[in-house]
Amino acid sequence: MISSFHKPGYWKKKEVKVILTGDLYGLVLAGGKGSRMNMDKGELQYHEAINQRSFLYQLLTKYCAKVFISCRVDQVNNLQTGEAYITDEGLYKGPLNGILSAHHAYPDKAWLVVAVDLPHLTGETIAQLINQRDSQKPATAYAATQSKLPEPLIAIWEPAALEAAETYIQSGSTCPRKFLIGQEIKTIFPADDAELFNANYYTDFLEAKNRMASNHE
């Protein structure tokens, strides 16, 4: 049930104070081929005059010491001028490929990871994740209030977790959620589970756009 998204003023910008730290980098995971969407999900436009990939990149720059877009080599020419990126090494399958590629580039940094197919992320979503970070645990991740399952692609991954994740993926497992479930991580919960809504299909894109439009009325 989507509740708080229907409350007046939900979509207004909310200022949440965040203490910035130099050890936290941001990563927009945008290297998927979008086979279910039948197009690059980073090119979708939920916000006026900006695609979702650039929107999330600009959002994270407010909260992270540095921000990068995780992408394939053939996507680089589609990036906007000035957007920093890390190309996927292609060593592994799935989203851990992009996260571990970033880890290899900056192994001493923690990574605030967001997937490009999350249309309802706001600055408040990111700020709360940072403010509730427990750097002594492998990761701090959002979880849906109903399922309680961690969302690995709306999470802060500490360096130790990424080292362990590489061992995990080399053993033949590729699911980042299953990896986090097996770790003593910190989970936090959004004001509304709809913040964690991911748009995999074109119908999801339309649903998100309609929801955003109705809440701006």
C-alpha positions as CSV (number, residue, x, y, z in Angstrom):
1,M,0.0,0.0,0.0
2,I,1.4,3.4,-1.0
3,S,0.5,5.8,1.8
4,S,2.9,8.6,2.5
5,F,3.3,9.4,-1.2
6,H,-0.3,10.6,-1.1
7,K,0.2,13.0,1.8
8,P,0.3,16.7,0.9
9,G,3.8,18.0,0.6
10,Y,5.5,14.7,0.5
11,W,7.3,15.6,-2.7
12,K,8.5,19.0,-1.5
13,K,12.2,19.2,-0.9
14,K,13.1,18.5,2.7
15,E,16.4,19.7,4.1
16,V,18.1,16.9,6.2
17,K,21.5,17.8,7.6
18,V,24.2,15.3,6.8
19,I,27.8,15.2,8.0
20,L,29.9,14.5,4.9
21,T,32.9,12.2,5.1
22,G,35.7,11.8,2.7
23,D,35.6,8.0,2.8
24,L,32.1,7.7,1.2
25,Y,31.8,7.7,-2.6
26,G,28.6,7.5,-4.6
27,L,27.9,5.0,-7.4
28,V,25.0,5.1,-9.8
29,L,24.6,1.6,-11.2
30,A,23.6,2.1,-14.8
31,G,25.4,-0.7,-16.7
32,G,22.4,-2.9,-17.2
33,K,21.1,-3.6,-20.7
34,G,17.5,-2.9,-19.8
35,S,16.2,-6.0,-21.6
36,R,12.9,-6.0,-19.7
37,M,12.4,-2.3,-20.3
38,N,13.5,-2.6,-23.9
39,M,15.7,0.4,-23.6
40,D,18.5,1.9,-21.4
41,K,16.8,2.6,-18.1
42,G,19.2,5.5,-17.4
43,E,17.8,7.4,-20.4
44,L,14.2,7.4,-19.0
45,Q,13.0,10.8,-17.9
46,Y,11.1,11.0,-14.7
47,H,12.1,14.6,-14.0
48,E,11.8,17.6,-16.4
49,A,14.8,18.1,-18.7
50,I,17.0,15.4,-17.2
51,N,17.4,11.7,-17.6
52,Q,17.3,9.4,-14.5
53,R,21.0,8.5,-14.7
54,S,22.0,12.2,-14.5
55,F,19.4,13.0,-11.9
56,L,20.8,10.4,-9.5
57,Y,24.3,11.5,-10.3
58,Q,23.5,15.1,-9.4
59,L,21.6,13.9,-6.3
60,L,24.5,11.9,-4.9
61,T,27.0,14.8,-5.5
62,K,25.3,16.6,-2.7
63,Y,26.1,13.9,-0.2
64,C,29.2,12.0,-1.3
65,A,32.8,13.1,-1.6
66,K,32.9,11.8,-5.2
67,V,30.3,10.3,-7.4
68,F,30.7,7.9,-10.4
69,I,28.4,6.3,-12.9
70,S,28.9,2.6,-13.3
71,C,28.4,1.8,-16.9
72,R,29.5,-0.4,-19.9
73,V,32.1,0.9,-22.3
74,D,29.5,1.3,-25.0
75,Q,27.5,3.7,-22.8
76,V,30.3,6.2,-22.1
77,N,29.4,8.4,-25.1
78,N,25.8,8.8,-23.8
79,L,27.0,10.4,-20.5
80,Q,26.8,14.1,-20.0
81,T,29.9,16.2,-20.0
82,G,31.6,16.2,-16.6
83,E,30.0,13.0,-15.3
84,A,32.7,10.8,-13.8
85,Y,32.4,7.1,-14.6
86,I,33.9,3.7,-13.9
87,T,33.4,1.1,-16.7
88,D,32.4,-2.4,-15.8
89,E,35.4,-4.8,-15.8
90,G,33.2,-7.6,-16.9
91,L,34.7,-10.1,-14.4
92,Y,31.4,-11.1,-12.9
93,K,27.7,-11.3,-13.7
94,G,25.0,-9.2,-12.2
95,P,25.1,-5.9,-10.3
96,L,28.1,-7.0,-8.1
97,N,30.1,-6.6,-11.3
98,G,29.7,-2.8,-11.3
99,I,30.1,-2.5,-7.5
100,L,33.3,-4.6,-7.5
101,S,34.7,-2.7,-10.4
102,A,34.3,0.5,-8.4
103,H,35.9,-1.2,-5.4
104,H,38.9,-2.2,-7.4
105,A,39.3,1.4,-8.5
106,Y,39.1,2.8,-5.0
107,P,39.5,-0.1,-2.5
108,D,39.7,2.0,0.6
109,K,36.4,3.8,0.1
110,A,32.9,2.9,1.2
111,W,30.3,3.1,-1.6
112,L,26.8,4.5,-1.4
113,V,25.2,2.5,-4.2
114,V,21.9,3.3,-6.0
115,A,20.4,1.5,-9.0
116,V,19.4,3.7,-11.9
117,D,15.9,2.2,-11.9
118,L,14.7,3.8,-8.7
119,P,12.4,6.6,-9.6
120,H,11.3,7.7,-6.2
121,L,14.6,8.3,-4.5
122,T,14.9,11.7,-2.9
123,G,17.6,13.7,-1.1
124,E,15.9,12.7,2.2
125,T,16.1,9.0,1.3
126,I,19.9,9.4,0.7
127,A,20.4,11.6,3.8
128,Q,18.7,9.1,6.1
129,L,20.9,6.3,4.8
130,I,24.0,8.3,5.5
131,N,22.9,9.5,8.9
132,Q,22.1,6.0,10.0
133,R,25.2,4.4,8.6
134,D,27.1,2.0,10.9
135,S,30.6,1.9,9.4
136,Q,31.5,-0.9,11.9
137,K,29.1,-3.3,10.1
138,P,29.7,-4.6,6.6
139,A,26.8,-2.6,5.1
140,T,23.9,-0.3,5.9
141,A,21.0,-1.0,3.6
142,Y,17.3,0.0,3.2
143,A,14.8,-2.8,3.6
144,A,11.1,-2.8,2.8
145,T,9.0,-2.7,6.0
146,Q,6.8,-5.6,4.7
147,S,9.5,-8.0,3.6
148,K,12.4,-6.9,5.9
149,L,14.7,-8.0,3.1
150,P,17.8,-5.8,2.5
151,E,18.0,-3.8,-0.7
152,P,21.6,-4.1,-1.8
153,L,21.2,-1.4,-4.5
154,I,20.1,1.2,-2.0
155,A,22.9,0.7,0.4
156,I,26.3,1.7,1.8
157,W,28.9,-1.0,1.3
158,E,31.9,-0.8,3.5
159,P,35.3,-1.9,2.0
160,A,35.4,-5.1,4.2
161,A,32.0,-6.1,2.8
162,L,33.2,-5.7,-0.8
163,E,36.3,-7.9,-0.1
164,A,34.0,-10.6,1.3
165,A,31.6,-10.1,-1.6
166,E,34.3,-10.9,-4.1
167,T,35.1,-14.2,-2.3
168,Y,31.4,-14.9,-2.3
169,I,30.9,-14.3,-6.1
170,Q,34.1,-16.2,-6.9
171,S,32.4,-19.2,-5.3
172,G,29.7,-19.1,-7.9
173,S,27.0,-17.1,-6.2
174,T,26.0,-13.8,-7.8
175,C,23.0,-12.5,-5.8
176,P,24.0,-9.4,-3.7
177,R,20.8,-9.7,-1.6
178,K,21.6,-13.2,-0.5
179,F,25.1,-12.1,0.3
180,L,23.8,-9.3,2.6
181,I,21.3,-11.6,4.2
182,G,24.3,-13.8,5.3
183,Q,26.1,-10.8,6.9
184,E,25.5,-8.9,10.1
185,I,24.4,-5.7,8.4
186,K,22.4,-2.7,9.6
187,T,19.0,-2.3,8.0
188,I,16.9,0.8,8.0
189,F,13.4,1.4,6.7
190,P,11.9,4.2,4.5
191,A,9.0,6.4,5.4
192,D,7.1,4.5,2.7
193,D,8.0,1.3,0.9
194,A,7.2,3.0,-2.4
195,E,10.6,4.9,-2.1
196,L,12.2,1.6,-2.9
197,F,10.0,0.9,-6.0
198,N,12.1,-0.1,-8.9
199,A,10.9,0.2,-12.5
200,N,11.9,-2.8,-14.5
201,Y,9.2,-2.7,-17.2
202,Y,7.7,0.1,-19.2
203,T,4.5,-0.3,-17.3
204,D,6.5,0.4,-14.1
205,F,7.8,3.5,-15.7
206,L,4.3,4.7,-16.5
207,E,3.1,3.8,-13.0
208,A,5.9,5.8,-11.5
209,K,5.3,8.8,-13.7
210,N,1.6,8.8,-12.9
211,R,2.3,8.5,-9.2
212,M,4.7,11.4,-9.3
213,A,2.3,13.6,-11.4
214,S,-0.6,12.9,-9.1
215,N,1.4,13.9,-6.0
216,H,2.5,17.1,-7.6
217,E,-1.1,18.3,-8.1
